[in-house]
Every structure is written in structure tokens, then in C-alpha cells.
Amino acid sequence: MRKWVEYAVENYKGKNSFGFQLAKDLKERQIERAIERYARGVQQKEVTAILDTSAFKSGKTGFLLTDRYLYSDKCKDDGPIGLTYLKSVSVKPENNSSCVVTFQDGSTREIDISVFLDVVDVLKLIIEQKEKYEAEEKEREETEEGTEEEPEPLEEMETPKTQREKNEDVQQGPLGITIEPELPKETGETTEAAELDKMGTSKELVKFSSLDEAESVLASDGSHNMETSEMAIEIVQIDELDEPEESEEARKMRWLADFIQSEELDWGDDTGAFQVSQLEKDWIDEIDGKTAKASDEQNLTEQGETEDEEDVQEEALFDELLKKAEVGEPEAMFQVAELSYEGNYTVKDQKLALRWYREAAKLEYVPAMLKMMRFYEKGEMVKQNLKLSMSWAKKAAATGEAEGKYALAEAYIYGGAGKQDVEEGLKILDEMADDGDEKALQKAEDIRQKVKRAKERFDAGIRQPSTASGNYEMGLYCQTGDGFYTYPKEAVQYFLKAAEKEHVHAQYQLALAYHTGEGTKKNEDECVKWLEKAAAKSHKEATELLKEIQEKQRIKREKTEFKNHLRQAEKGDAYAQAKVAELYLNGVGVKEDIQKGIEWYEKASETDEGYAARQLAKIYSEGRYVLKDDEKAAYWRMIGGVLDEL
């Protein structure tokens, strides 16, 4: 896999200054920081390439590739993306800042890639190389299976050696001493002496601590005639014959060393693998615990000192970058925004980030313009506004930068910014292709092929159902479309047929169409009519939408009522003046305003309206709207009584 990953990094189409770099071209500290921040557990030698997205190329944020996994600071909580079983990767149509990877088992993962489409290019190339290799392997296997192998000639059987020949194989030691090769030990009770008798040779087994000792003894001892006697000499170390007793601690350490060097140990399962006793496990825990604790304390101290120094440097670099942004450098503005948005080198401050994104976008810095486009598209940090989203996409494309043109084309093709117009998107790609952009040419061809296939499938699926359920399903089919085009008018017709046959879900979908104007003209009365029918059948969404619409209608009626009463009150109508005062006090049709409510009651009381004066007396005596005031309450009670007598 590593060679495929390296090939992909060196040959992907979207290569730019922000793209992947091979590990051999990166600083060692840069790789260490990347591992520390979002690829814990990875060894430095395993790193194949990194796409560093940090402003100062420190490695703290970005994407890291090994020969088997893709790591990212965006998805470190969900774990790395496995490369071995990747099947496909695609950018999400409605959001260029994300991509979806699909695995061979059909499962998917979504990755936040921001503006770094290089990730998609590299993954696609890795998949392409893997599929190419697998195809070649399959072809090679098929070729080998079709080739008949010729049988190899039989080897001549080895003739058993005679005893003399065996004896000639015996090694000759120093001074002509015959050193017998070590004989294989057999199972059972056969001893070494019995083995020698079996060979028919009378030999003595003599043990010496070294060859020097053997030569000395044999030279001084005439009883061992080297010409007539044969002996088996075994050289052993004296310390092996008289080994001191091993201490408990030394045994623990020796056992642990043997354990670590073993490659086949297992803690014990049902497969018959090597079993480790509980006592030995305790030894490992005890020894490892002491070592790990000391190591951790040292690492924490060193790491703390290093990070403090780095934090000071990073703060200084951020301040320097901020100064450049404040004097109007768009790239610096964008980098400050990115750091503030992620909380790198500074406190996370998305309001500050939005400000700098906006400032850089105003200076026609394309990455910042595309950020503003996506913020308005998703409603992130700003109120969702698809018109403004499309506006930023058009402005980015107007700069002439390829990145901006691609963004606008995809916004049209997939309707991400609220307005889907496939032909307009293809037109932009065609213009880029005419200017020599091969990627745009290929993309336009791919889109046209997909549209063609989708349209054929959709047309083949159109039919005339007779049941309510059939009409409802066809309505959904037209509403969903073929992946590029939808058919809202046809969908409304199918929903209407099903709704008239009392299909509750069709009634709700029809109400939605009248509510949004999708496929038909907006009609609130028709919307409410069909919502009431669906709500009567306990349709949850229909009931909620009906309540929402009715509440808006109530507020609308109250606002209209207030405006009408205010118009008459300003003309001197005492009844209207008292009504306006009441509406102000209760916040009906207008924002609550106690002072204005009292003022309008006072105006009404001046025109011989006893009702207004008595309301003022009630207000001051109850203390509901203002503090209690018995004197004012008595005054207005008196005024109200006098006016009633006139």
C-alpha cells in the first residue's frame, strides 16, 4: 500500500502549495506535532505524507497518511479512515467542504475537508492504483492456472552411509582429539551411553570446561591412548555446572526480557497458543508499572517545557499575522480567521473569525469568499440566506480563479445555493474547458453522462397508477427526480389524485406544496384545508404545521387590528384610543409598551370617556402594570365617576 500512497501523492491532479508532501520532504518536528495532535499511536517511520493546514506549517492541523490509514484533526474522535478496503470517494454535491468515502462492504464515512479538495484527488488515485494492482494479480493468476507444469525428474535416493563413512564425518579437534558431533536426543529412556553402545563403539564420555583443559589432561594421562581409544568430549562452561541460585527479582527481569523478545506469545485462548500464568502477568504489570511511571513523569516534564516555549512562539507568530491583517493583507486576514475559527494559537472566537473572513472576502480573496458562501448556505454563524450564498459564489467566479468557477458551477448543478440550473453549471465548465482546463472538460462529460442515465431511468419509471398508494409513490418519485432534475408540477398532480382518495401522507405533501409554492402557486387556504384533513387523521407533522400557520394567522390578524384602531385613534375616536391603550398594555399586535398604553387611556379620558378613566384607576390600584399609587387611583376613580354622570 505504501508505494500506492506515495505514487498518489506525487501524481494527483490538484497538486498545489497547500497539498500533500511526502514525509521525507517534511521537518521531523512537523511530523511529530501532527502525530501528537491527531494521529496518536502512529510511529514516525510509518508516516508517508502530510497535508499541513496550519498557518505556520507546524503540523498541528491537517491530514496524515500512512500506508494503511488517513488521519485528520477533523475526525480524530471517530478514528482514522482505512485505505485497504476503500471503494470510492466523492465530494458531497450540496457541500464542497465535505466528502464521502465508501468501503467495499457498503458502509460510508463523511470527512470534513474544508477547501482542501486535494484529499479527494489523492484518495481517488490510491483506489485507482489498488484496483489496477488487483486486476493485474487476477490476470497473472489466471495465466498461471492455464499453464501446465512439467513434472520434475525424481532425485536419486540417498544411499545410507556405512559406519566408517559416518565416523569420517566426525570433526577433528585440536591435537587430533576426536570431538563427536552432538547426537539427537530421542524420546523415552534411551541414555547417551546406550546410544554409544548401539553404534558399536566403546567410548568414554569426558567433560571439560575448555579445549585447553582437555589438551592438558590428555597429554599427561597415558591411560587415554588417542590412537586406540575414542572418546566423546563435551565442552561446558564451569558457571553452567555450578550456577548460583537466581534471585526473585533477577528471575522476573530475565523472564520479562524473554517475553518481550517472543513474537508468538498470547495471553491464552482456545487455540492452544502459549499460556502465561497469572503470576507472570503480575510480574509484567509490576515491572512495566514502575518503568512507565518514571518514563511518564520525565516525558510530562520535558513536554510541558517544550509546549510552553512553543506556545510563546505561536502567540508571537499570531500577533505578527494579526498585524499584517490589520494593514489589509487578505491572505493574513484569512489565516487569522482560520486560526480564530479553530482555536489554534489563540482563543477560539468565531465572531472574530467571521469578521476576518468577511474582510478578506471583500478584498476578493477567493478562499474567504467560498467560506462566506458556505456559511450562508448552511446557516453557520449567520442566518441562512441562499441568495447571499449564491451571490458570494458568483463574486468568487468573477475573479477568474478556477476555484471560484468550480464552486459556482457545482452550486448550479447540484442546487447547493438554492437555485438548481444544471445547464448553467455545464456552461461554466464548458467555458473553462475551452480555455484549456482538462479537469473541467472531464467533469462536464461525467455530468452529462450521469444526467443522461438518470433521465433514462426516470422516464422508464413513469407510469399511470390507479390506487391512492400508487399515485402517492409516483408523486414522491417525481419530487425526488433523477438526481439532477426534479418534476414538482407532476408531483403535485400525483399527490392531488392520492389526496382525493384520502391518502393521509399525500394530503400532507399536497399541503406542503401549497405552503411552499413548489410545483404550484402558494395558496394558504388550500394548505390549511389539506392540513386539517391530515391532522384529523392524527398526522403529527401536519398537526404541527397547522398550529404554526394558525398562530401566524392570529398574529397577522392582531397586527391588522392594531393598525386599524391606531388609525381611528389618531383621528380622535375615544373608543379606538382606549382599544389602542389596551393593545399596548398587553402587547397584542404590537410590542408591549406600558407607558404608551397609559398615555392613550389618558387621551381617551379627555374626550368624556368614563371607561378609560376607570381603567386608569384600576391600573394604579392593582399595581399590575405600574407600582401601586392610591392617590392616582382615587383621582381617576373620581374622574371616571364624574364623567359617567355627565
MODANOR-V393975 format. One record per pair of residues at least 24 apart in sequence whose C-alpha atoms are under 6 Angstrom apart, sorted by sequence separation. I is the first residue (numbers start at 1). J is the second residue. D is the distance in Angstrom with one decimal. If there is no record, write none. Layout:
BEGIN
i:I j:J d:D
i:I j:J d:D
END
This chain:
BEGIN
i:458 j:482 d:5.8
i:23 j:48 d:5.3
i:34 j:59 d:4.7
i:210 j:235 d:5.5
i:22 j:48 d:5.9
i:23 j:49 d:4.8
i:33 j:59 d:5.5
i:34 j:60 d:5.1
i:205 j:231 d:6.0
i:207 j:233 d:5.9
i:209 j:235 d:5.6
i:334 j:360 d:6.0
i:472 j:498 d:5.6
i:578 j:604 d:5.8
i:614 j:640 d:5.2
i:22 j:49 d:4.1
i:33 j:60 d:5.6
i:203 j:230 d:5.3
i:204 j:231 d:4.7
i:205 j:232 d:4.9
i:206 j:233 d:5.3
i:207 j:234 d:5.1
i:208 j:235 d:5.3
i:209 j:236 d:5.0
i:333 j:360 d:5.7
i:369 j:396 d:6.0
i:390 j:417 d:5.3
i:455 j:482 d:6.0
i:471 j:498 d:5.4
i:507 j:534 d:6.0
i:562 j:589 d:5.6
i:577 j:604 d:5.5
i:613 j:640 d:4.8
i:21 j:49 d:5.3
i:30 j:58 d:5.3
i:203 j:231 d:4.7
i:209 j:237 d:5.3
i:389 j:417 d:5.8
i:454 j:482 d:5.0
i:21 j:50 d:5.5
i:30 j:59 d:4.8
i:209 j:238 d:5.8
i:20 j:50 d:5.3
i:315 j:345 d:5.9
i:330 j:360 d:4.8
i:366 j:396 d:5.6
i:468 j:498 d:4.3
i:489 j:519 d:4.2
i:504 j:534 d:5.3
i:559 j:589 d:3.9
i:574 j:604 d:4.9
i:610 j:640 d:4.5
i:20 j:51 d:4.2
i:314 j:345 d:5.6
i:386 j:417 d:5.2
i:488 j:519 d:4.3
i:558 j:589 d:4.4
i:19 j:51 d:5.5
i:386 j:418 d:5.4
i:468 j:501 d:5.9
i:610 j:643 d:5.3
i:472 j:506 d:5.8
i:508 j:542 d:6.0
i:610 j:644 d:5.5
i:38 j:73 d:5.0
i:608 j:643 d:5.9
i:38 j:76 d:5.7
i:377 j:417 d:5.8
i:180 j:232 d:5.3
i:179 j:232 d:5.9
i:179 j:233 d:5.6
i:2 j:67 d:4.3
i:1 j:67 d:5.2
i:14 j:118 d:5.5
i:12 j:121 d:5.8
i:12 j:122 d:5.7
i:8 j:122 d:5.4
i:8 j:125 d:5.3
i:8 j:126 d:5.7
i:5 j:126 d:5.9
i:4 j:126 d:5.8
i:93 j:414 d:5.7
i:94 j:416 d:4.4
END
